[in-house]
Structures are given as structure tokens and as C-alpha cells.
Amino acid sequence: MAFGGSEPYGRDPGQAPVTIKILIAGGFGAGKTTLVGSVTEIRALRTEEPLSGPSTYVDNLDGVERKSTTTVAMDFGRITIRDNLVIYLFGTPGQERFWFMWDELASGALGAVVLADTRRLADCFPSVDFFERRRLPFTVAVNCFDGARRYHPEDVRSALDLDPDIPVILCDARQRSSARDVLVALIEHALRGLQRAGTNV
């Protein structure tokens, strides 16, 4: 699957493209906004606000002490693929007080990427639980932060108690090619699930 530029290839002007909705989830400070911004072909819509004094008593900054902003609604990006296919990316807010938005954001999604930070691995458990309960296909992308200890994907799988078929991959959310590989892995995983279920794709 190749990512195109700002315009789809070979589109009939009168034909609307097929669209895919993907969620980018994970804990606070895991890199969701960064991943959307690195791969989108349009200027990413961001709803970041500075961390306020009161929020420092609510949000756990251990391991992300340099973080100064937080997503309060969602991030949004777009990628145009070949064959009249467009991907819309929705980055979810990571803090517990914003989880009420997840149900609406998940509506109609093909699947989700759960970004994991090995310095705060437990922070991605709520995302994993959310998508498992809703049987929404997801992959776990381990964002390799500078200075963080590196773990083998299978070690992360074991720590998160994931099923063997759920892809776990290492990534750098800052790099477009790495973010692209994460999305390709998710789409392929979701399509395999649809084929096993006998759904025409």
C-alpha cells in the first residue's frame, strides 16, 4: 500500500473517494499528536492547550516532565491513497477526564493504533481495553522515545497480555515513514479480520 500526495490518483471528478477512519489512541504524552502531524498531507487540526497549574495535580507527568501542552478534544489529519482511497486520522485525548469522547470518535472506524510509551506502559491499558471490548481491530505501536529503554515487541505483547494476532511494532512517531508503516500494519490487520469474518472488502 503506497501513500500518495495531496491528490488521489486517477480519480473520476464525479466520483467520491472511499474513506477510512482510523483512531490514534494511547496514554497521555505517548505521541498521538506527533504521529498525526508527521503523516498527514494537510495541516493537522490540533486542539492542544497549555497544561495549567491545576492540571498538574490531575495529569501524571512522570516520564514526560517536558510536556507543556495537552489535547483537549482531538487531532485530525488526512492521507490520500491510490485508487480513490482517503484515510482520516482522529487522535483521541489521552487523559481519563476526556474518555467520554471515545465512543463517538470510534463510531465508524476501521480500526485504531494504540501508541505505547515503555516508560509509562500502563497508560495504554485503557485504550487496549476499550478496543478489545468493542472488538475494534487495533495495533500497538511502541513509540521509541530518545533515551527510553528498548524492548522487543514480544516483550511488550506479553506485558499487555495481547492476543497473538494483534500486531505490535516499534515506531518513531516523528518520522513519516515510520508512522506510515504503523498505519499500513493496522489496515492490513483489519482487512484480514474482515476476510476471516466473510465480509466483502
C-alpha positions as CSV (number, residue, x, y, z in Angstrom):
1,M,0.0,0.0,0.0
2,A,1.6,3.3,-1.1
3,F,0.8,6.7,0.3
4,G,0.2,9.3,-2.4
5,G,0.4,13.1,-2.4
6,S,-2.2,15.7,-1.9
7,E,-4.4,14.5,-4.8
8,P,-5.7,10.9,-5.3
9,Y,-4.5,9.1,-8.4
10,G,-6.9,8.5,-11.3
11,R,-10.0,9.9,-9.6
12,D,-13.1,10.4,-11.6
13,P,-14.1,14.0,-10.9
14,G,-17.7,12.9,-10.3
15,Q,-16.8,10.0,-8.1
16,A,-16.4,10.4,-4.3
17,P,-13.5,8.6,-2.8
18,V,-13.8,5.7,-0.4
19,T,-12.9,6.9,3.1
20,I,-11.4,5.1,6.0
21,K,-11.5,6.3,9.6
22,I,-8.6,5.4,11.9
23,L,-8.2,6.4,15.6
24,I,-4.9,7.2,17.1
25,A,-5.1,6.4,20.8
26,G,-2.8,5.9,23.8
27,G,-1.8,7.4,27.1
28,F,-1.1,11.0,28.0
29,G,2.1,12.1,26.2
30,A,2.5,8.9,24.1
31,G,2.9,10.8,20.8
32,K,-0.6,10.8,19.3
33,T,-0.4,14.4,18.1
34,T,3.1,13.9,16.8
35,L,2.1,10.9,14.8
36,V,-0.9,12.5,13.2
37,G,1.2,15.6,12.4
38,S,4.0,13.6,10.8
39,V,1.9,11.7,8.3
40,T,-1.0,14.0,7.4
41,E,-0.9,15.6,4.0
42,I,-2.9,18.6,5.2
43,R,-2.1,20.9,8.1
44,A,-3.1,18.9,11.1
45,L,-6.1,20.2,13.1
46,R,-4.9,20.2,16.7
47,T,-6.8,21.1,19.9
48,E,-3.9,21.4,22.2
49,E,-3.9,23.7,25.2
50,P,-1.1,24.6,27.7
51,L,-1.0,22.5,30.8
52,S,-2.5,24.6,33.6
53,G,-1.4,24.6,37.2
54,P,-4.5,22.7,38.4
55,S,-4.0,20.0,35.7
56,T,-0.6,19.2,37.0
57,Y,-2.3,17.7,40.1
58,V,-4.5,15.6,37.8
59,D,-2.2,14.5,35.0
60,N,0.7,12.3,35.8
61,L,3.8,13.8,34.3
62,D,6.3,11.1,35.4
63,G,8.4,10.4,32.4
64,V,7.0,13.3,30.3
65,E,8.1,16.2,32.5
66,R,8.9,18.3,29.5
67,K,5.4,18.1,28.1
68,S,3.8,21.5,28.2
69,T,0.5,21.0,26.2
70,T,-2.3,18.5,26.1
71,T,-5.0,17.6,23.6
72,V,-8.4,18.6,24.9
73,A,-10.7,17.4,22.1
74,M,-9.0,15.6,19.2
75,D,-6.3,15.8,16.5
76,F,-7.3,15.4,12.8
77,G,-5.3,14.6,9.7
78,R,-5.9,13.2,6.2
79,I,-3.9,10.9,3.9
80,T,-4.8,10.3,0.2
81,I,-4.0,6.7,-1.0
82,R,-4.1,5.4,-4.6
83,D,-7.3,4.1,-6.1
84,N,-9.6,6.8,-4.8
85,L,-9.0,6.0,-1.1
86,V,-8.7,8.6,1.6
87,I,-7.7,7.9,5.3
88,Y,-8.9,10.2,8.0
89,L,-7.0,10.2,11.2
90,F,-8.5,11.1,14.6
91,G,-6.2,11.4,17.5
92,T,-8.0,10.8,20.8
93,P,-7.3,12.7,24.1
94,G,-5.3,10.6,26.5
95,Q,-6.5,11.8,29.9
96,E,-9.2,10.0,31.8
97,R,-11.4,13.1,32.1
98,F,-11.8,13.1,28.3
99,W,-12.6,9.4,27.8
100,F,-16.3,10.2,27.4
101,M,-15.4,11.3,23.8
102,W,-14.0,8.0,22.7
103,D,-17.3,6.3,21.9
104,E,-18.3,9.0,19.4
105,L,-14.8,9.1,17.9
106,A,-14.8,5.3,17.5
107,S,-18.1,5.2,15.6
108,G,-17.5,4.1,12.0
109,A,-13.7,3.5,12.5
110,L,-12.0,0.7,10.6
111,G,-9.5,0.3,13.5
112,A,-7.2,2.0,15.9
113,V,-3.5,2.5,16.6
114,V,-2.6,2.3,20.3
115,L,0.6,4.2,20.9
116,A,2.6,2.8,23.8
117,D,5.4,4.6,25.8
118,T,7.5,1.9,27.5
119,R,8.3,4.4,30.3
120,R,4.6,4.5,31.1
121,L,3.3,1.3,29.6
122,A,0.3,1.0,32.0
123,D,-1.1,4.2,30.4
124,C,-2.1,2.4,27.3
125,F,-4.1,-0.3,29.1
126,P,-7.4,1.8,29.0
127,S,-7.1,2.1,25.2
128,V,-6.4,-1.6,24.8
129,D,-9.4,-2.5,27.0
130,F,-11.6,0.0,25.1
131,F,-10.9,-1.5,21.7
132,E,-11.0,-5.1,22.9
133,R,-14.4,-4.6,24.5
134,R,-15.7,-3.1,21.3
135,R,-14.0,-5.7,19.1
136,L,-12.4,-2.9,17.0
137,P,-9.2,-4.0,15.3
138,F,-6.1,-2.3,16.7
139,T,-2.3,-2.5,16.6
140,V,0.1,-1.4,19.3
141,A,2.8,0.9,18.2
142,V,5.7,1.3,20.6
143,N,6.9,4.8,20.3
144,C,10.7,4.7,20.8
145,F,11.5,7.9,22.7
146,D,15.0,9.1,22.9
147,G,16.7,7.8,26.0
148,A,14.0,5.3,26.7
149,R,14.8,1.6,27.2
150,R,14.2,-0.5,24.1
151,Y,12.1,-3.7,24.4
152,H,11.4,-6.4,21.9
153,P,7.8,-6.3,20.6
154,E,7.0,-9.7,22.0
155,D,8.0,-8.5,25.5
156,V,5.5,-5.7,25.1
157,R,2.9,-8.1,23.9
158,S,3.4,-10.2,26.9
159,A,3.3,-7.2,29.3
160,L,0.0,-6.1,27.8
161,D,-1.4,-9.6,27.6
162,L,-2.3,-9.2,23.9
163,D,-3.7,-11.9,21.6
164,P,-1.0,-13.4,19.3
165,D,-2.7,-11.9,16.1
166,I,-2.5,-8.3,17.3
167,P,0.4,-6.6,15.6
168,V,3.0,-5.0,17.9
169,I,5.6,-2.8,16.1
170,L,8.3,-0.4,17.0
171,C,8.0,3.1,15.6
172,D,9.2,6.7,15.8
173,A,6.1,8.9,15.7
174,R,8.2,11.8,14.4
175,Q,9.1,10.1,11.2
176,R,6.6,10.0,8.3
177,S,7.8,6.7,7.0
178,S,7.6,5.1,10.4
179,A,4.1,6.4,11.0
180,R,3.1,5.2,7.6
181,D,4.3,1.7,8.4
182,V,2.1,1.7,11.5
183,L,-1.0,2.7,9.6
184,V,-0.3,0.0,6.9
185,A,0.1,-2.6,9.6
186,L,-3.3,-1.6,11.1
187,I,-5.1,-1.6,7.8
188,E,-3.7,-5.0,6.8
189,H,-4.7,-6.4,10.2
190,A,-8.2,-5.0,10.0
191,L,-8.7,-6.4,6.4
192,R,-7.5,-9.8,7.5
193,G,-10.2,-9.8,10.2
194,L,-12.9,-8.7,7.8
195,Q,-11.9,-11.5,5.4
196,R,-11.9,-14.1,8.2
197,A,-15.4,-12.9,9.1
198,G,-16.5,-13.3,5.4
199,T,-17.1,-9.6,4.8
200,N,-16.6,-8.4,1.3
201,V,-13.8,-5.8,1.1
